[in-house]
Every structure is written in structure tokens, then in C-alpha cells.
Amino acid sequence: MSVERKQVLVFRALPEDLLARIAAQHEVVVADPRRPEQQGRFRDALATAQGLIGSSVKLGAAELAGAGRLEVISSISVGVDNYDLALLKRRGIRLCHTPGVLTETTADTVFALVMACSRRLVELSSLVREGRWTRHIGEELFGWDVHGKTLGILGFGRIGQAVARRAALGFGMPVLYHDPFEVALPELVGRARRANLDEVLSSADIVACTLPLTGETRGLMDQRAFAAMKPGAVFVNGSRGAIVQEAALLAALDSGHLRAAGLDVFAVEPLPPDSPLRCHPKVTALPHVGSATHETRRAMAELATHNLLRALAGERPAAAFDLSGIAD
Ligand code: DGY
């Protein structure tokens, strides 16, 4: 039986073998719209594309207006905030993503930021690197213990739970989490408890955000939320920058209310050169690398390729994003 060859637009670099797997079944155009010289090719290919695969590009109503034949978007990400979900639902476009395969790596990144902020690792490392380690360090450079501190987790999905396991089982940290759902994990019985947002913010020594970006979470960490955190607490964000009102975070750091912040994500990425967060002495900033290891990025690309090919064939992909609950 001959299977229809469809038009696929790959908008982010894929490993050669995966590209070849797609090209064996479909007509492929590779064009990354973040590169000015490829924008024309991207626009042309979008007009006839039936399948898209890639990540880190906003594809809302304006961008998809000319994509009249689109059937499937396979995102190489777990987050789906780059897409207009209501529009995809209305137009019957299938959305797939890559949950699960990046959980542990992203939780490692979040926990690395918890450690880096509390023990001042980046600041102390630059002391050595820059030749400023000229005498034994004193109290003014001491860190803050992580073990025994209470960790508050905003969002208790797969990544939040993996962070909780690291904290509770590895570092003896009691965990409070804020999530619409109670999650019963046998290994965390007596170690992690669900609480409302105010209780998490006001009781935790360290607050880590692993929430998805939605209409409800956008701007959630505002001036009131930072003021509700314990004096001297640490804030870490490993999910999406737009959940945080950055001016409010800066004010909380500058006033001395917060000890430090660890940020892997920002409202605008890459972080603009003039952002006060870039060189802030209390901020440990990473360039959105939550899932950026060789193994995990490979696993994400494989899952996204599988999702794309299955969905284009009218079969059930391993990880379709459920649009049924999205309001029209
Ligand atoms: C994800 O998978 O959502 C990562 O944050 C990359 O965007």
C-alpha cells in the first residue's frame, strides 16, 4: 500500500539520522525562522506544510495564518506555551510534545540552581578563577545550608515531583508543594505535603518554580508573592520566565528581602544585554538549559520524530497534548 508523502517543515536542527527517517517518508524542508536568512524559506514552506517539527519559536494565530494545510505540530519541548492552543483546537491541528524524557535532567538543573544559590558556587568560583582568592575566606562569603531547609515547589507535575525526590530523599528537606492536584507518591509520604500558595511562599526557605506557563500562571510571582516569601529565602525558576514579574523579583533582591535567585528562564530570551538580571550579584543565571544534555536532547528529538510520523500517518503518537479541555 502506498502511503501519502506529506510536506514537513523542520524548524529546528534535528540529528541527521532523524531527519533522514522523516525524509524517507515525507518531503522535508529545513528552515529556522530565528535565522534571518532562512525566514523567507520558512514562510514559503509553512504555506504548504502538513507537519511541523521544532521548538523555541512562537507559532500563534499570526504566524499560522498562512499555514492552511497544517495537520500536526510536533514540538521538541514539554512546554506548549509557544502555541495558541485554542486556535489549534479550533483548526483541528494535532499538537505533540516531549514530556517524561526530560524530567530528570530538568530536575537536576533546578536542583543545581538551588545548590548554586545557597552555597554561592558561581560567586565563589569566580573568586578563584579571577585570582581574587588571596586569603582564607571569612564569614562574609559563607554559604547557607540546604539540608534541613524547607523546599516549596510551585507546580507538582513530573519535574516538580522529581525535584521533590532530590530534596526530600537526598537532602533531608521537608517539601511543601502548590498544585491543583494532591499527588500521592509512596516514597514521599510524610516528606511532601500539598499546601496553598500563601502557605508555600511564607513557609519555604527555598521556593522552586516548575509550573507551566498558562493564562493563570503568567505573572504569578509578583510583588505580593515575593513579599510573602520568608525574609532571606531563595527563589529558583526552572520553567518559564513570564511566570515571574522580573521588576518585582529585582526589587525583592535589592531590598535584601530575598537572599538570591537562580534563573534558567527569562521573560525575554536570550536575555537582553541590558537586563539588570544578567550581572546582578544575587542572581545565578543560566541560558535556558533545563533539558540541555546530549542524552536528553537526543531523547526529546527521537520522541518528537516518532510523534510527528505517527500523527501524520493518522496513528496515535506516544505524546499528544490533550487539547480537549482548552476553552474555544
Ligand atoms: C521545554 O521542553 O519546555 C524546555 O523548556 C525547552 O523549551
py3Dmol code that shows the C-alpha trace and the ligand (Angstrom):
import py3Dmol

protein = """\
ATOM      1  CA  MET A   1       0.000   0.000   0.000  1.00  0.00           C
ATOM      2  CA  SER A   2       1.464   3.384  -0.918  1.00  0.00           C
ATOM      3  CA  VAL A   3       1.445   5.943   1.859  1.00  0.00           C
ATOM      4  CA  GLU A   4       0.957   9.615   1.035  1.00  0.00           C
ATOM      5  CA  ARG A   5       4.167  11.640   1.186  1.00  0.00           C
ATOM      6  CA  LYS A   6       3.380  14.799   3.081  1.00  0.00           C
ATOM      7  CA  GLN A   7       5.113  18.169   3.385  1.00  0.00           C
ATOM      8  CA  VAL A   8       7.149  18.541   6.574  1.00  0.00           C
ATOM      9  CA  LEU A   9       8.822  21.717   7.776  1.00  0.00           C
ATOM     10  CA  VAL A  10      11.648  21.176  10.268  1.00  0.00           C
ATOM     11  CA  PHE A  11      12.184  24.468  12.066  1.00  0.00           C
ATOM     12  CA  ARG A  12      14.996  23.496  14.407  1.00  0.00           C
ATOM     13  CA  ALA A  13      18.131  21.421  13.795  1.00  0.00           C
ATOM     14  CA  LEU A  14      17.491  17.682  14.122  1.00  0.00           C
ATOM     15  CA  PRO A  15      20.126  14.924  14.234  1.00  0.00           C
ATOM     16  CA  GLU A  16      20.911  13.677  10.707  1.00  0.00           C
ATOM     17  CA  ASP A  17      19.524  10.181  11.254  1.00  0.00           C
ATOM     18  CA  LEU A  18      16.184  11.535  12.482  1.00  0.00           C
ATOM     19  CA  LEU A  19      15.989  13.957   9.592  1.00  0.00           C
ATOM     20  CA  ALA A  20      16.652  11.013   7.272  1.00  0.00           C
ATOM     21  CA  ARG A  21      13.908   8.989   8.980  1.00  0.00           C
ATOM     22  CA  ILE A  22      11.401  11.757   8.267  1.00  0.00           C
ATOM     23  CA  ALA A  23      12.715  12.294   4.717  1.00  0.00           C
ATOM     24  CA  ALA A  24      12.272   8.589   3.973  1.00  0.00           C
ATOM     25  CA  GLN A  25       8.517   9.071   4.324  1.00  0.00           C
ATOM     26  CA  HIS A  26       7.852  12.732   3.553  1.00  0.00           C
ATOM     27  CA  GLU A  27       9.098  15.788   1.650  1.00  0.00           C
ATOM     28  CA  VAL A  28      11.230  17.807   4.054  1.00  0.00           C
ATOM     29  CA  VAL A  29      12.224  21.468   4.168  1.00  0.00           C
ATOM     30  CA  VAL A  30      14.567  22.620   6.930  1.00  0.00           C
ATOM     31  CA  ALA A  31      14.275  26.315   7.821  1.00  0.00           C
ATOM     32  CA  ASP A  32      14.833  28.023  11.155  1.00  0.00           C
ATOM     33  CA  PRO A  33      12.924  31.323  11.305  1.00  0.00           C
ATOM     34  CA  ARG A  34      15.228  32.592  14.047  1.00  0.00           C
ATOM     35  CA  ARG A  35      17.921  32.890  11.364  1.00  0.00           C
ATOM     36  CA  PRO A  36      17.137  35.942   9.218  1.00  0.00           C
ATOM     37  CA  GLU A  37      18.477  34.318   6.035  1.00  0.00           C
ATOM     38  CA  GLN A  38      16.081  31.359   6.464  1.00  0.00           C
ATOM     39  CA  GLN A  39      12.910  33.340   7.188  1.00  0.00           C
ATOM     40  CA  GLY A  40      11.767  33.511   3.552  1.00  0.00           C
ATOM     41  CA  ARG A  41      12.185  29.739   3.130  1.00  0.00           C
ATOM     42  CA  PHE A  42      10.338  29.154   6.398  1.00  0.00           C
ATOM     43  CA  ARG A  43       7.381  31.315   5.290  1.00  0.00           C
ATOM     44  CA  ASP A  44       7.178  29.602   1.893  1.00  0.00           C
ATOM     45  CA  ALA A  45       7.341  26.118   3.378  1.00  0.00           C
ATOM     46  CA  LEU A  46       4.754  26.972   6.043  1.00  0.00           C
ATOM     47  CA  ALA A  47       2.184  27.707   3.345  1.00  0.00           C
ATOM     48  CA  THR A  48       2.158  24.060   2.234  1.00  0.00           C
ATOM     49  CA  ALA A  49       3.365  22.271   5.372  1.00  0.00           C
ATOM     50  CA  GLN A  50       1.234  19.471   6.785  1.00  0.00           C
ATOM     51  CA  GLY A  51       3.646  18.699   9.601  1.00  0.00           C
ATOM     52  CA  LEU A  52       5.929  20.937  11.651  1.00  0.00           C
ATOM     53  CA  ILE A  53       8.677  19.786  13.987  1.00  0.00           C
ATOM     54  CA  GLY A  54      10.876  22.031  16.096  1.00  0.00           C
ATOM     55  CA  SER A  55      10.899  24.221  19.192  1.00  0.00           C
ATOM     56  CA  SER A  56      11.533  27.654  20.701  1.00  0.00           C
ATOM     57  CA  VAL A  57       9.537  29.559  18.070  1.00  0.00           C
ATOM     58  CA  LYS A  58       6.253  31.277  18.814  1.00  0.00           C
ATOM     59  CA  LEU A  59       3.594  29.900  16.478  1.00  0.00           C
ATOM     60  CA  GLY A  60       0.411  31.801  17.260  1.00  0.00           C
ATOM     61  CA  ALA A  61      -2.504  32.978  15.137  1.00  0.00           C
ATOM     62  CA  ALA A  62      -0.438  35.485  13.119  1.00  0.00           C
ATOM     63  CA  GLU A  63       2.347  33.021  12.344  1.00  0.00           C
ATOM     64  CA  LEU A  64      -0.047  30.196  11.391  1.00  0.00           C
ATOM     65  CA  ALA A  65      -2.458  32.362   9.373  1.00  0.00           C
ATOM     66  CA  GLY A  66      -0.939  31.190   6.088  1.00  0.00           C
ATOM     67  CA  ALA A  67      -0.487  27.560   7.164  1.00  0.00           C
ATOM     68  CA  GLY A  68      -3.753  26.332   5.671  1.00  0.00           C
ATOM     69  CA  ARG A  69      -2.770  22.663   5.255  1.00  0.00           C
ATOM     70  CA  LEU A  70      -1.291  22.100   8.699  1.00  0.00           C
ATOM     71  CA  GLU A  71      -2.271  18.836  10.416  1.00  0.00           C
ATOM     72  CA  VAL A  72       0.370  18.306  13.093  1.00  0.00           C
ATOM     73  CA  ILE A  73       2.841  20.306  15.177  1.00  0.00           C
ATOM     74  CA  SER A  74       5.427  18.150  16.919  1.00  0.00           C
ATOM     75  CA  SER A  75       7.156  20.307  19.499  1.00  0.00           C
ATOM     76  CA  ILE A  76      10.605  19.281  20.756  1.00  0.00           C
ATOM     77  CA  SER A  77       9.718  20.575  24.211  1.00  0.00           C
ATOM     78  CA  VAL A  78       7.469  19.693  27.090  1.00  0.00           C
ATOM     79  CA  GLY A  79       6.168  23.269  27.383  1.00  0.00           C
ATOM     80  CA  VAL A  80       3.493  24.238  24.868  1.00  0.00           C
ATOM     81  CA  ASP A  81       3.241  27.950  25.632  1.00  0.00           C
ATOM     82  CA  ASN A  82       4.612  28.888  22.195  1.00  0.00           C
ATOM     83  CA  TYR A  83       1.366  27.723  20.609  1.00  0.00           C
ATOM     84  CA  ASP A  84      -2.143  29.168  20.574  1.00  0.00           C
ATOM     85  CA  LEU A  85      -3.894  26.106  21.987  1.00  0.00           C
ATOM     86  CA  ALA A  86      -7.430  27.391  21.345  1.00  0.00           C
ATOM     87  CA  LEU A  87      -6.543  28.054  17.715  1.00  0.00           C
ATOM     88  CA  LEU A  88      -5.030  24.588  17.258  1.00  0.00           C
ATOM     89  CA  LYS A  89      -8.143  23.025  18.748  1.00  0.00           C
ATOM     90  CA  ARG A  90     -10.452  25.088  16.507  1.00  0.00           C
ATOM     91  CA  ARG A  91      -8.466  24.210  13.425  1.00  0.00           C
ATOM     92  CA  GLY A  92      -8.145  20.547  14.353  1.00  0.00           C
ATOM     93  CA  ILE A  93      -4.342  20.689  14.340  1.00  0.00           C
ATOM     94  CA  ARG A  94      -2.767  17.987  16.477  1.00  0.00           C
ATOM     95  CA  LEU A  95      -0.120  19.082  18.964  1.00  0.00           C
ATOM     96  CA  CYS A  96       2.512  16.676  20.285  1.00  0.00           C
ATOM     97  CA  HIS A  97       5.268  17.354  22.814  1.00  0.00           C
ATOM     98  CA  THR A  98       8.011  15.587  24.759  1.00  0.00           C
ATOM     99  CA  PRO A  99       7.063  15.014  28.402  1.00  0.00           C
ATOM    100  CA  GLY A 100       8.806  12.383  30.516  1.00  0.00           C
ATOM    101  CA  VAL A 101      12.128  12.111  28.721  1.00  0.00           C
ATOM    102  CA  LEU A 102      13.415  15.425  30.118  1.00  0.00           C
ATOM    103  CA  THR A 103      12.079  15.131  33.657  1.00  0.00           C
ATOM    104  CA  GLU A 104      15.213  14.006  35.498  1.00  0.00           C
ATOM    105  CA  THR A 105      17.587  16.298  33.596  1.00  0.00           C
ATOM    106  CA  THR A 106      15.412  19.352  34.169  1.00  0.00           C
ATOM    107  CA  ALA A 107      15.035  18.483  37.850  1.00  0.00           C
ATOM    108  CA  ASP A 108      18.840  18.224  38.047  1.00  0.00           C
ATOM    109  CA  THR A 109      19.108  21.747  36.637  1.00  0.00           C
ATOM    110  CA  VAL A 110      16.589  23.120  39.117  1.00  0.00           C
ATOM    111  CA  PHE A 111      18.397  21.450  41.987  1.00  0.00           C
ATOM    112  CA  ALA A 112      21.761  22.658  40.707  1.00  0.00           C
ATOM    113  CA  LEU A 113      20.386  26.208  40.913  1.00  0.00           C
ATOM    114  CA  VAL A 114      19.142  25.565  44.447  1.00  0.00           C
ATOM    115  CA  MET A 115      22.658  24.462  45.422  1.00  0.00           C
ATOM    116  CA  ALA A 116      24.446  27.172  43.457  1.00  0.00           C
ATOM    117  CA  CYS A 117      22.386  29.956  45.043  1.00  0.00           C
ATOM    118  CA  SER A 118      22.530  28.621  48.581  1.00  0.00           C
ATOM    119  CA  ARG A 119      26.244  27.793  48.587  1.00  0.00           C
ATOM    120  CA  ARG A 120      27.170  30.778  46.368  1.00  0.00           C
ATOM    121  CA  LEU A 121      29.010  28.464  43.997  1.00  0.00           C
ATOM    122  CA  VAL A 122      29.275  30.743  40.976  1.00  0.00           C
ATOM    123  CA  GLU A 123      30.359  33.749  43.032  1.00  0.00           C
ATOM    124  CA  LEU A 124      33.000  31.717  44.902  1.00  0.00           C
ATOM    125  CA  SER A 125      34.211  30.019  41.753  1.00  0.00           C
ATOM    126  CA  SER A 126      34.826  33.378  40.077  1.00  0.00           C
ATOM    127  CA  LEU A 127      36.875  34.416  43.084  1.00  0.00           C
ATOM    128  CA  VAL A 128      39.250  31.554  42.327  1.00  0.00           C
ATOM    129  CA  ARG A 129      39.121  31.944  38.553  1.00  0.00           C
ATOM    130  CA  GLU A 130      39.817  35.672  38.686  1.00  0.00           C
ATOM    131  CA  GLY A 131      42.755  35.362  41.077  1.00  0.00           C
ATOM    132  CA  ARG A 132      40.909  37.058  43.941  1.00  0.00           C
ATOM    133  CA  TRP A 133      41.392  34.091  46.340  1.00  0.00           C
ATOM    134  CA  THR A 134      44.288  35.625  48.192  1.00  0.00           C
ATOM    135  CA  ARG A 135      43.444  34.714  51.772  1.00  0.00           C
ATOM    136  CA  HIS A 136      41.183  32.329  53.680  1.00  0.00           C
ATOM    137  CA  ILE A 137      37.615  33.353  53.129  1.00  0.00           C
ATOM    138  CA  GLY A 138      35.652  34.729  56.027  1.00  0.00           C
ATOM    139  CA  GLU A 139      32.059  34.780  57.104  1.00  0.00           C
ATOM    140  CA  GLU A 140      31.110  37.342  54.505  1.00  0.00           C
ATOM    141  CA  LEU A 141      31.461  34.603  51.879  1.00  0.00           C
ATOM    142  CA  PHE A 142      29.922  31.719  53.792  1.00  0.00           C
ATOM    143  CA  GLY A 143      27.014  29.907  52.218  1.00  0.00           C
ATOM    144  CA  TRP A 144      23.712  28.661  53.535  1.00  0.00           C
ATOM    145  CA  ASP A 145      22.899  25.020  54.260  1.00  0.00           C
ATOM    146  CA  VAL A 146      20.397  23.332  52.014  1.00  0.00           C
ATOM    147  CA  HIS A 147      19.854  20.174  54.060  1.00  0.00           C
ATOM    148  CA  GLY A 148      17.075  20.505  56.573  1.00  0.00           C
ATOM    149  CA  LYS A 149      15.619  23.611  54.892  1.00  0.00           C
ATOM    150  CA  THR A 150      12.021  23.564  53.675  1.00  0.00           C
ATOM    151  CA  LEU A 151      11.639  23.497  49.901  1.00  0.00           C
ATOM    152  CA  GLY A 152       8.477  24.974  48.394  1.00  0.00           C
ATOM    153  CA  ILE A 153       7.643  23.740  44.905  1.00  0.00           C
ATOM    154  CA  LEU A 154       5.218  25.639  42.693  1.00  0.00           C
ATOM    155  CA  GLY A 155       3.707  23.102  40.292  1.00  0.00           C
ATOM    156  CA  PHE A 156       3.875  19.421  41.164  1.00  0.00           C
ATOM    157  CA  GLY A 157       3.958  17.774  37.760  1.00  0.00           C
ATOM    158  CA  ARG A 158       6.657  15.319  36.714  1.00  0.00           C
ATOM    159  CA  ILE A 159       9.500  17.810  37.101  1.00  0.00           C
ATOM    160  CA  GLY A 160       8.251  19.206  40.418  1.00  0.00           C
ATOM    161  CA  GLN A 161       7.973  15.666  41.771  1.00  0.00           C
ATOM    162  CA  ALA A 162      11.498  14.812  40.598  1.00  0.00           C
ATOM    163  CA  VAL A 163      12.815  17.943  42.333  1.00  0.00           C
ATOM    164  CA  ALA A 164      10.938  16.896  45.478  1.00  0.00           C
ATOM    165  CA  ARG A 165      12.569  13.448  45.426  1.00  0.00           C
ATOM    166  CA  ARG A 166      16.024  15.009  45.202  1.00  0.00           C
ATOM    167  CA  ALA A 167      15.256  17.409  48.025  1.00  0.00           C
ATOM    168  CA  ALA A 168      13.437  15.072  50.400  1.00  0.00           C
ATOM    169  CA  LEU A 169      15.339  11.834  49.849  1.00  0.00           C
ATOM    170  CA  GLY A 170      18.774  13.239  49.057  1.00  0.00           C
ATOM    171  CA  PHE A 171      18.990  16.343  51.221  1.00  0.00           C
ATOM    172  CA  GLY A 172      16.520  15.724  54.045  1.00  0.00           C
ATOM    173  CA  MET A 173      14.412  18.719  53.062  1.00  0.00           C
ATOM    174  CA  PRO A 174      10.740  18.824  54.030  1.00  0.00           C
ATOM    175  CA  VAL A 175       8.741  19.695  50.890  1.00  0.00           C
ATOM    176  CA  LEU A 176       5.598  21.784  50.533  1.00  0.00           C
ATOM    177  CA  TYR A 177       4.034  21.938  47.103  1.00  0.00           C
ATOM    178  CA  HIS A 178       1.389  24.055  45.471  1.00  0.00           C
ATOM    179  CA  ASP A 179      -0.635  22.351  42.762  1.00  0.00           C
ATOM    180  CA  PRO A 180      -4.313  21.993  41.861  1.00  0.00           C
ATOM    181  CA  PHE A 181      -3.965  18.247  42.492  1.00  0.00           C
ATOM    182  CA  GLU A 182      -2.959  16.192  45.501  1.00  0.00           C
ATOM    183  CA  VAL A 183      -0.218  13.801  44.367  1.00  0.00           C
ATOM    184  CA  ALA A 184       0.305  10.614  46.374  1.00  0.00           C
ATOM    185  CA  LEU A 185       3.881   9.391  45.951  1.00  0.00           C
ATOM    186  CA  PRO A 186       4.703   6.471  48.274  1.00  0.00           C
ATOM    187  CA  GLU A 187       8.366   7.477  48.591  1.00  0.00           C
ATOM    188  CA  LEU A 188       7.393  10.981  49.712  1.00  0.00           C
ATOM    189  CA  VAL A 189       4.788  10.052  52.317  1.00  0.00           C
ATOM    190  CA  GLY A 190       5.459  12.169  55.402  1.00  0.00           C
ATOM    191  CA  ARG A 191       8.042  14.201  53.489  1.00  0.00           C
ATOM    192  CA  ALA A 192       5.974  16.225  50.986  1.00  0.00           C
ATOM    193  CA  ARG A 193       2.668  17.949  51.642  1.00  0.00           C
ATOM    194  CA  ARG A 194       0.303  19.975  49.455  1.00  0.00           C
ATOM    195  CA  ALA A 195      -0.430  23.488  50.676  1.00  0.00           C
ATOM    196  CA  ASN A 196      -1.977  26.660  49.323  1.00  0.00           C
ATOM    197  CA  LEU A 197       0.199  29.227  47.589  1.00  0.00           C
ATOM    198  CA  ASP A 198       0.399  31.576  50.578  1.00  0.00           C
ATOM    199  CA  GLU A 199       1.497  28.811  52.913  1.00  0.00           C
ATOM    200  CA  VAL A 200       4.162  27.579  50.490  1.00  0.00           C
ATOM    201  CA  LEU A 201       5.528  31.083  49.965  1.00  0.00           C
ATOM    202  CA  SER A 202       5.519  32.034  53.623  1.00  0.00           C
ATOM    203  CA  SER A 203       6.889  28.752  54.999  1.00  0.00           C
ATOM    204  CA  ALA A 204       9.544  27.711  52.495  1.00  0.00           C
ATOM    205  CA  ASP A 205      13.201  28.672  52.812  1.00  0.00           C
ATOM    206  CA  ILE A 206      13.686  27.964  49.135  1.00  0.00           C
ATOM    207  CA  VAL A 207      10.929  28.241  46.515  1.00  0.00           C
ATOM    208  CA  ALA A 208      11.382  26.476  43.172  1.00  0.00           C
ATOM    209  CA  CYS A 209       9.019  27.139  40.294  1.00  0.00           C
ATOM    210  CA  THR A 210       8.234  24.244  37.928  1.00  0.00           C
ATOM    211  CA  LEU A 211       4.835  25.476  36.730  1.00  0.00           C
ATOM    212  CA  PRO A 212       3.747  25.504  33.092  1.00  0.00           C
ATOM    213  CA  LEU A 213       3.072  28.954  31.619  1.00  0.00           C
ATOM    214  CA  THR A 214      -0.687  29.440  31.235  1.00  0.00           C
ATOM    215  CA  GLY A 215      -3.115  32.350  31.498  1.00  0.00           C
ATOM    216  CA  GLU A 216      -3.306  31.656  35.236  1.00  0.00           C
ATOM    217  CA  THR A 217       0.400  31.410  35.961  1.00  0.00           C
ATOM    218  CA  ARG A 218       1.606  34.335  33.814  1.00  0.00           C
ATOM    219  CA  GLY A 219       2.945  36.982  36.211  1.00  0.00           C
ATOM    220  CA  LEU A 220       2.033  34.861  39.268  1.00  0.00           C
ATOM    221  CA  MET A 221       5.276  35.737  41.043  1.00  0.00           C
ATOM    222  CA  ASP A 222       4.558  39.419  41.509  1.00  0.00           C
ATOM    223  CA  GLN A 223       5.426  41.949  44.177  1.00  0.00           C
ATOM    224  CA  ARG A 224       2.857  40.479  46.586  1.00  0.00           C
ATOM    225  CA  ALA A 225       4.150  36.951  46.082  1.00  0.00           C
ATOM    226  CA  PHE A 226       7.789  37.892  46.665  1.00  0.00           C
ATOM    227  CA  ALA A 227       6.794  39.928  49.733  1.00  0.00           C
ATOM    228  CA  ALA A 228       5.007  36.829  51.061  1.00  0.00           C
ATOM    229  CA  MET A 229       8.233  34.794  50.908  1.00  0.00           C
ATOM    230  CA  LYS A 230      10.305  34.385  54.065  1.00  0.00           C
ATOM    231  CA  PRO A 231      12.950  37.055  54.599  1.00  0.00           C
ATOM    232  CA  GLY A 232      16.259  35.628  53.395  1.00  0.00           C
ATOM    233  CA  ALA A 233      14.636  32.993  51.174  1.00  0.00           C
ATOM    234  CA  VAL A 234      15.936  31.795  47.815  1.00  0.00           C
ATOM    235  CA  PHE A 235      13.853  31.757  44.623  1.00  0.00           C
ATOM    236  CA  VAL A 236      14.579  29.424  41.689  1.00  0.00           C
ATOM    237  CA  ASN A 237      12.784  29.362  38.352  1.00  0.00           C
ATOM    238  CA  GLY A 238      13.230  26.397  36.005  1.00  0.00           C
ATOM    239  CA  SER A 239      10.026  26.600  33.968  1.00  0.00           C
ATOM    240  CA  ARG A 240       9.075  29.808  32.144  1.00  0.00           C
ATOM    241  CA  GLY A 241      10.301  33.354  32.667  1.00  0.00           C
ATOM    242  CA  ALA A 242       6.921  35.010  32.143  1.00  0.00           C
ATOM    243  CA  ILE A 243       5.632  33.449  35.374  1.00  0.00           C
ATOM    244  CA  VAL A 244       7.849  35.959  37.177  1.00  0.00           C
ATOM    245  CA  GLN A 245       7.413  39.716  37.149  1.00  0.00           C
ATOM    246  CA  GLU A 246      11.109  40.448  36.838  1.00  0.00           C
ATOM    247  CA  ALA A 247      10.897  44.011  38.202  1.00  0.00           C
ATOM    248  CA  ALA A 248       9.262  42.631  41.356  1.00  0.00           C
ATOM    249  CA  LEU A 249      11.974  39.977  41.715  1.00  0.00           C
ATOM    250  CA  LEU A 250      14.702  42.595  41.306  1.00  0.00           C
ATOM    251  CA  ALA A 251      13.073  44.803  43.932  1.00  0.00           C
ATOM    252  CA  ALA A 252      12.895  41.856  46.358  1.00  0.00           C
ATOM    253  CA  LEU A 253      16.594  41.094  45.792  1.00  0.00           C
ATOM    254  CA  ASP A 254      17.718  44.735  46.004  1.00  0.00           C
ATOM    255  CA  SER A 255      15.783  45.419  49.199  1.00  0.00           C
ATOM    256  CA  GLY A 256      17.550  42.464  50.835  1.00  0.00           C
ATOM    257  CA  HIS A 257      14.254  40.631  51.325  1.00  0.00           C
ATOM    258  CA  LEU A 258      15.452  37.689  49.207  1.00  0.00           C
ATOM    259  CA  ARG A 259      18.852  36.087  49.615  1.00  0.00           C
ATOM    260  CA  ALA A 260      19.340  35.024  45.999  1.00  0.00           C
ATOM    261  CA  ALA A 261      17.641  33.883  42.812  1.00  0.00           C
ATOM    262  CA  GLY A 262      18.560  31.102  40.385  1.00  0.00           C
ATOM    263  CA  LEU A 263      17.040  31.582  36.956  1.00  0.00           C
ATOM    264  CA  ASP A 264      17.193  29.292  33.940  1.00  0.00           C
ATOM    265  CA  VAL A 265      14.393  31.149  32.144  1.00  0.00           C
ATOM    266  CA  PHE A 266      13.508  34.763  31.455  1.00  0.00           C
ATOM    267  CA  ALA A 267      10.595  36.799  30.142  1.00  0.00           C
ATOM    268  CA  VAL A 268      12.662  37.597  27.029  1.00  0.00           C
ATOM    269  CA  GLU A 269      15.171  35.037  25.749  1.00  0.00           C
ATOM    270  CA  PRO A 270      18.002  35.311  25.033  1.00  0.00           C
ATOM    271  CA  LEU A 271      18.265  37.679  27.983  1.00  0.00           C
ATOM    272  CA  PRO A 272      18.786  41.221  26.612  1.00  0.00           C
ATOM    273  CA  PRO A 273      22.327  42.534  27.267  1.00  0.00           C
ATOM    274  CA  ASP A 274      20.978  45.448  29.321  1.00  0.00           C
ATOM    275  CA  SER A 275      18.829  43.270  31.611  1.00  0.00           C
ATOM    276  CA  PRO A 276      19.678  44.051  35.255  1.00  0.00           C
ATOM    277  CA  LEU A 277      19.329  40.325  35.965  1.00  0.00           C
ATOM    278  CA  ARG A 278      22.355  39.467  33.809  1.00  0.00           C
ATOM    279  CA  CYS A 279      25.079  40.662  36.207  1.00  0.00           C
ATOM    280  CA  HIS A 280      23.092  41.031  39.407  1.00  0.00           C
ATOM    281  CA  PRO A 281      25.304  39.866  42.300  1.00  0.00           C
ATOM    282  CA  LYS A 282      22.479  37.837  43.829  1.00  0.00           C
ATOM    283  CA  VAL A 283      21.397  36.147  40.598  1.00  0.00           C
ATOM    284  CA  THR A 284      22.727  32.900  39.167  1.00  0.00           C
ATOM    285  CA  ALA A 285      21.528  32.968  35.568  1.00  0.00           C
ATOM    286  CA  LEU A 286      21.575  30.141  33.041  1.00  0.00           C
ATOM    287  CA  PRO A 287      20.712  30.345  29.323  1.00  0.00           C
ATOM    288  CA  HIS A 288      17.569  28.131  29.409  1.00  0.00           C
ATOM    289  CA  VAL A 289      19.404  24.810  29.641  1.00  0.00           C
ATOM    290  CA  GLY A 290      16.998  22.812  31.818  1.00  0.00           C
ATOM    291  CA  SER A 291      16.971  19.845  29.442  1.00  0.00           C
ATOM    292  CA  ALA A 292      20.221  20.600  27.618  1.00  0.00           C
ATOM    293  CA  THR A 293      22.282  17.429  27.907  1.00  0.00           C
ATOM    294  CA  HIS A 294      23.336  15.271  24.946  1.00  0.00           C
ATOM    295  CA  GLU A 295      21.289  12.318  26.171  1.00  0.00           C
ATOM    296  CA  THR A 296      18.115  14.221  26.927  1.00  0.00           C
ATOM    297  CA  ARG A 297      18.086  16.412  23.833  1.00  0.00           C
ATOM    298  CA  ARG A 298      18.570  13.250  21.770  1.00  0.00           C
ATOM    299  CA  ALA A 299      15.670  11.550  23.568  1.00  0.00           C
ATOM    300  CA  MET A 300      13.465  14.613  23.009  1.00  0.00           C
ATOM    301  CA  ALA A 301      14.297  14.730  19.293  1.00  0.00           C
ATOM    302  CA  GLU A 302      13.561  10.990  18.971  1.00  0.00           C
ATOM    303  CA  LEU A 303      10.222  11.278  20.743  1.00  0.00           C
ATOM    304  CA  ALA A 304       9.239  14.323  18.679  1.00  0.00           C
ATOM    305  CA  THR A 305      10.148  12.498  15.450  1.00  0.00           C
ATOM    306  CA  HIS A 306       8.110   9.475  16.494  1.00  0.00           C
ATOM    307  CA  ASN A 307       5.169  11.753  17.410  1.00  0.00           C
ATOM    308  CA  LEU A 308       5.320  13.534  14.060  1.00  0.00           C
ATOM    309  CA  LEU A 309       5.453  10.378  11.956  1.00  0.00           C
ATOM    310  CA  ARG A 310       2.669   8.648  13.874  1.00  0.00           C
ATOM    311  CA  ALA A 311       0.391  11.668  13.818  1.00  0.00           C
ATOM    312  CA  LEU A 312       0.954  12.283  10.084  1.00  0.00           C
ATOM    313  CA  ALA A 313       0.069   8.629   9.471  1.00  0.00           C
ATOM    314  CA  GLY A 314      -3.178   9.116  11.400  1.00  0.00           C
ATOM    315  CA  GLU A 315      -1.896   6.906  14.207  1.00  0.00           C
ATOM    316  CA  ARG A 316      -1.726   7.577  17.922  1.00  0.00           C
ATOM    317  CA  PRO A 317       1.517   9.363  18.873  1.00  0.00           C
ATOM    318  CA  ALA A 318       3.199   8.495  22.182  1.00  0.00           C
ATOM    319  CA  ALA A 319       2.784  12.039  23.497  1.00  0.00           C
ATOM    320  CA  ALA A 320      -0.115  14.030  22.084  1.00  0.00           C
ATOM    321  CA  PHE A 321      -1.015  17.147  24.052  1.00  0.00           C
ATOM    322  CA  ASP A 322      -4.633  16.893  25.130  1.00  0.00           C
ATOM    323  CA  LEU A 323      -6.451  19.925  23.720  1.00  0.00           C
ATOM    324  CA  SER A 324      -9.915  18.717  24.739  1.00  0.00           C
ATOM    325  CA  GLY A 325     -10.001  20.767  27.945  1.00  0.00           C
ATOM    326  CA  ILE A 326      -8.917  24.006  26.232  1.00  0.00           C
ATOM    327  CA  ALA A 327     -11.659  26.637  26.071  1.00  0.00           C
ATOM    328  CA  ASP A 328     -12.587  27.628  22.477  1.00  0.00           C
TER     329      ASP A 328
END
"""
ligand_1 = """\
7
DGY
C 10.797 22.546 27.367
O 10.946 21.387 26.973
O 9.697 23.066 27.501
C 12.058 23.310 27.614
O 11.867 24.360 28.483
C 12.613 23.807 26.319
O 11.816 24.841 25.838
"""
view = py3Dmol.view(width=600, height=400)
view.addModel(protein, "pdb")
view.setStyle({"model": 0}, {"cartoon": {"style": "trace"}})
view.addModel(ligand_1, "xyz")
view.setStyle({"model": 1}, {"stick": {}})
view.zoomTo()
view.show()
